[in-house]
């Protein structure tokens, strides 16, 4: 009997912690997305990134309005995070200057790079081609979160379409 009470207390604590984490992540995402929209004006990609963050923040802040299936949502978010980030590696951005060459990969945020600086551009490119790739973990995390949010928003769309068809 005492073990059941302890188990219920632990479950209650984890539930409360989960709600708090969801609320904090939602608030941070909403504010961050709106700030991103207001500050960055580099093009359509930045607008889409800001909108995804803001809308995902609203979804996280309103669990009473949009009930998502937990396992399906988690699987879709993990799948989209990994697949989207890996597929984003297809995008290659190369920059060169008088004495430098850099190759970046990742989309929408470049998170892997190799570069070199030399006395001339040809040598810099040759050195960069033989250099190791370096990983920017902040940009990698941003890519994973953004793609996970896109997956979550697709689940939301599916839930809303299903709700509309059932007439609720």
C-alpha positions, 0 to 999 in steps of 0.5 A: 500500500505504501509503495503505491502511494510513493509511485503515485507521488513520483508519477505526479512529480514527473507529470508536473515537471513535464508540464513545466518543461512543455510550458517553458519550451513553448514560451521560449519557442513562441518568443524566439519565433516572433523575435526571429521574424521581427529581427531577421529579414534575409528572405523566405527561409528566415520567415518560415523558420520564425513561423515554425518556431512561433506556431510550434510554441503556441501548440506547446502552450495550448495542450488543452486545445490540441491533444496530440497522440504522445507516441506518434508525435514523439516518433514523428518528431524524432524521425523528422529531426534526424531525417531533415537534418541529414537531408539538409547536408545536401546543401553545400555553400562555398565561399572564398576570398583572397586567402581563404576558402570555406565549405559549409553544409546544412540547411537551414542552418549550416552546422558542419564546415571545413575551411583553410587560410593560405597565401593564395586561393588555390592553396586555401582550397586545397588545404580546405579539401583535405581538412577535417569537417568541424561541427557547430553543435549550437547550429546542429541543435537548432536544425534538430529542433526546427525539423522536430517542430515541423514534424510536430506541426504535421501531426497537428495538421493530421489531428485537425483533419481527422477531427474535422472529418469525424465532426468534432 
